[in-house]
Amino acid sequence: MKNVFEKMQEENAEQKKAFFLQKFHGLSYKGKVAHARAVAREFRDEAYEKGYNVHVSVGGLDSITLAYFLREDLGFHDVDLISCSGLEDRSIQYVHKLMGVTRLYPARHTCGPNKGKCWTKQEILQEFGFPVLSKEIAGKISLLENPSESNKTVRHAIITGETGEYGGFQKNSRMKLSNRWLKIFGGYENENEGTHYGKPENFLVSDKCCYYLKEKPCDDWAKEHHSVPYLGLMASEGGRRAKSLMMHGCNYWGESTIRSCPFAIFKRQELLQLALDLNVPVPEIYGTIERKPDGTLYTTKTQRTGCSMCGFGIHLEKRPHRFDQLRESNPKQWDYWMNKCCKDPDGTPYGWGRVLDYIGVEWGELINAGQISGQMSIYDFIEKPE
């Protein structure tokens, strides 16, 4: 079996990364737009040649801009637009409706008393755990929470950084959780590793929200319509997305994954400039796109959005953070999600408040109520199909 380094060498990973970064740093805005046009055309042509349809999985401003780019700039009016819109802010849903986006619903239960019904956010939080810190970190913590013989080597790497044969027998790999999170989440492996880390006793962490609420519905739709996606992902967002984009490029035709990311080499500034150039309708949650005296573009309200009530990145936000804004815009929903969305085995209600307390993120009432600015319209309850 080839280890990860041998596979990377075989796939020319370092050369691909260098070539990607050359375009990322070296191309001008106009050069990147021209590159995006070429990438999008190439993907569509190859898709049609192989008998596929094409679609855009639409969410926030990035993918809304992508949809306008494909339809208005390139004239690809045959590109379908799909989205699990019910998870987005109401202002984003409004723009989706104007665009004629096909609305999808979360995955359905396949067994149990709720068989055939859509998963809800609160059911996923109760069953699997809370999406907090980042998708990558949450996935690692979830593995620690659910030990098995098959993930034994990975769990050891998460605690120690030491990989097995497949990982090239590294001693300090990036698989290891940072010390900050090991101290409070590494305790699941204390007995195996001889460590003395902590672990939460009354809530779970998971990265499965995205799968049940967004990824599976979009994948199921794509299979049903024999369609492959355009995605509004950019390497400048960092994380696993950046690694994947640098390794596989803007267009990727893999055995299990097919996708096109025309904006992969874009920086945030270039995305906002393209949105202005295309007169893209900016959802109210972002405010408007403005320019600072130094020329930097920014949105006057939220800079980034995602599924409402997602906790990824909350530890990096300054107050007023997303949950503070929810408290200002909808106190009843805030109380439900912070204090009542889940229940302990004995029936005691709890919510995001317990999780934020554990990771050290403040969420109580701000001393100065005037600190809340730019109200958000949050639509947290998923509308189910009739």
N, C-alpha and C positions, 0 to 999 in steps of 0.2 A: 504493500500500500504506500502510495506516495504521500509524503507529509506536505504541510501547507506551503513550505518554502519551495519545495520541488514543483508543486502545482503553480505557484506564482511565477517561478522561473519559466516553466513551460508555457504559460500564458503571456509572457513578456510584461508582467505587471508593472515593473519599474519604468519600462519604456512608455507604456500606456499612460502612466501617471504623469511622467515628464511631458508627454505630448499634450495631455489635457491641460496641465498647468501653464504650458506655453500659450495656449489659446485663452485660458482664463485670465492671465495677467497681461498678455501681449496684444490682444485684439482691441480695437477701439469700439465704441458703442455701435457705430454703423457697421463695423466688421462683424460684430456679434449678431446683429440683426440679420445680416446677409447669411451668416453661418446657420442661424436658426431656420431661415427659409429653406436652405439647402437640406438640412437635417429633416425637416418636416416633409418636404417633397420626396426625399429618398425613402422615408419610412412608408408613406402612403403608397408610393409606386410599388414597393416590394410587397406590402400587405395585399394590394389588389392582385398582384402577380401570383401570390400564393393562395388567393381565394378568400382572404379575410376582408371584413369591413373595419372601419376605424372609428374611434370615439374619444371624447375627452371626459375624464373623471373630474368634475368641477367641484370646487370647494370655495376657498377664499379668493382674495384679490389676485394672487399669482396665477391660479388656474382660470379665473375669469378672464384675465388678460390673455392667457394662452388661447382660450376659445375665440376671443375677438381677433387675435392674431391669425389664427387658422382660417376663420370665416371671412373676415373683412380684409385683411392684408393679402392673404394667399387665395381667397375665393373658394376655400374648401367647404362649400355649403352642404356637402353630403356627409360631413363629420357629425355623428350623433353626440349629444351632450347628456350626461347622466350624473346624478348626485344623490347621496343620502341627505337631502336638504334639511330634513327635520332636525338634524343635529346641529345645524348652523344657527347663527344669530338671525333674528327676524329680518334685519336689513339685507343680509346676504340672501336669505330665502326670497326676498322681494326681487332682487336683481336676477336670481335664477329663474323666477317666473317670467320676467320680462324677456329673458333669453330663450325661453321655451325648453328649459332643461327638464328631462324626464326624471321624475322623483322616484327614488328607490327606498325601500324600507329595510330595517335591520334583518339579520338572519333569523330564521324561525327555530324554535325548539324542535328537536327530532325525537324526543322521548319525554316521559314523565307527564305529570298533570297538565302542563302547559304545551304539550305537543301540538305543533301547527301554529302556535302564537309567536309573534315577534319577540325577540329578546329586548328588554328595556335596560336602560343604563343602570338603574338601581338593582335589577336582578344580577347583572354582571358584577357590580361592586360586591354584592352579597355572596355570590357564588365563587368568584375567582379572585377578587381583590381590587385595590385602588391603583389607577395609573398615575404614578408619581415619580418625580425626579427626571427620568428620561425613558424612552422606550427600551433602549439598550440596557440600562441599569435595572429597570423593572423586570425585564426578561430574565436577567441573572438572578435577581432575588427570588423570582418565581421558581426557578430551578432549585434553589436552596430550600424553598418551602416544600417542594415535591420531589424528594430524593428517590432515585431508582438505580438499579444496577447499570442501566444503559447510560445514565448521565453522571456516573461516579467520577470519571476523569475530568469532566467539565466543571463539576462542583469543586474539585480539588484545585483546578486552575483559577476559579473565581476567588477562592480564599488565599491562595499562595502565589499565583502567577506562574506556577510550574505546569507546563503542558506535557502531555504524553507524546507518543511516537508521531501521531498525526500533526501535532503542533511543533514538531522539530525539537522536542525536549528543551524548550526555553525555560529559563529560571525566573524571569521577571516580565512575563508577557502582559499585553494589554487586557487580557481576560480578567485579570485581578481587579476586584472592586477597589476604589480608593479607600484609604484608611478612614476617611470621614464616614463613609457608609458601611465599611466593615465593622466599625465599632458598634453600630446599632442594628445591623442586619446580618452579620456573619455568624451569629450564635447558633444557627441551625446546624452548623458543622462542628460545634465545640467538641463533641464526643469523638468525632472522627479525626479532628486535626489537633486536639490538645490545646485549643484556644479558649479564651474567656470573653468572647464578644457577646453583645446583647442581641435581642431579637424582640419584635413586637409580640405580645401575648394575646392581643385582642383585635387584630385586623390583619388582612393579607394584602400583598402587593402583586399586581399582575400587569401584563402588557396586552391582554386579550381584548380589551375594549375595541380597539381599532379593527380587530379581525371580525368580531361579531356585528359591529355597528356599521362598518364601512367596507372593509376589504372583501369579505365573503359575498355581501350583496352585489358589489361591483363585479367580482370575479364570476359569480353565477350568471349575471346579466350578460357578461362578455361571452361566456360559453354558449348561452342560449342563442345569442345573435351572431356567433362566430366572428367576434370583433376583437381587435387589439387596441390598447390605449395609448393616447398621448397624456403625459403627466406634467404638471407644472413644477417639477422639482428642480432645485438649484444646489450646486455643490457648496455655495456660500452659506447654506443653512447649517453645514457641519454634520457631525454624527455619522451614523451608518450610511445615510444617504450619500454623503460626500465620498465615502470610501467606495461605494458601489458605482457611483457615476464615474469616478476616476478610473476604476478598474474596467468597467464595461462600456464606457463611452455614452454618447447621447442616444444612439439607437442600439438596442440590444435584442438579439434573437437567440434566446437560450432554450434549453430543453423544457424547462418548466415556467420560464418567465420571458415575456415579450413586452417591450415597451419603448416609447420614444419620449425623450426629454429635451425638446428643442432649446429650453432655457438653461440647460445644465451649466453652461459656462458664464451665465449672467451673475452679476452682483446685484444687490438690492437696488442700488441707484439706477442701474440700467433697466431693471424691471419697472420701476416707477416712471422712468422717462418714456418707456414704451407705452405704458398705460395712458400717459398724457398724450402721446402722439396719436394713439388710436381712439382717443375720447372714450375710454372705457368708463362705464358707470361705476363709481366707487361706492360701495355699500356704506351706509351711514355710520356703522360701527368704527370705520377707519377715519371718519371725518373727511377732510379733503387733502389732496396732495399739494404741498406748498414747498417753497424753496427758501432756505436760510440765506443770510447775507453772503456766506462763503460758497453758495451754489449747491449745497447739499439738499437733496430732496427728502421729504419725510411726510408721513401722514399725521394729521393734527390730533387724532385720537389714538386708538389702538394701532400698534405697528404690525402686530401679527395676531392671527386668530387661529382657532382650531375648534374641535368639538367642545361645545359648552360643558363646563364642569370637568374638563380634563386637567390633571394636575402636573403634566409634564412641564418642567421648567419653572414651576411656581417658586422654588427655592432661590431662583436667580432674580426674581422681580422685586423692585422696590415698592413700598406702599405709597399710594393705594394700589394693591395688586388686584388680580381678576376677581377674587372673592370679595374684596372690599367694594368693588364696583357693583357686584351683584347685590350686595347688601343695600346699597344706595338705590339701585334701580328696582329691585323687587325683594323686599324684606322677607316675605313669606317663603319664596323659593329659597332664599339664602338660608333661612332657618331650617327648612326641610333638608337641604343638601349638607349643611354643616352639622346638624344635630340628630336627624331622624331617618335618613335614607336607608340605614341598615339596622339589624338587630342582633344582639348577642344571643347565644343559646337560651339564656334565661329570659329573653324578651326585652332586655335593656336596649333602648335605641341609641344609635351613634351615627356619626357621619364623618365628613372631611375634617371637622375640627379635631377629632382624635388623631388623625393621621398627621395633620399639620403640627399639632403639639409635639408629636413624637420626633419629627424631623427638625423642629426648631423654627418653624415659620409662624410669625405672629398673625392672628386673624381677628382679634377682639376689636372692640369699637375704638376708632381713632380718637385721640384727644381733641383734635381740631376737626370738626365735621367739615369745614371748608376745604380740607385736604382732598376730598373726593372731587374729581373733575372729569368731565367727559363721560356722562352716563352711558351705560351700555344697555342695549335691549337684548336680554338673554331669554332664549326659548329652550328650556331644558327638558320639557316633557315631550317625549317622542309621540308624534301623531301616528296612530296605527291605521292600517287599511281596514276598510269596512268588510 
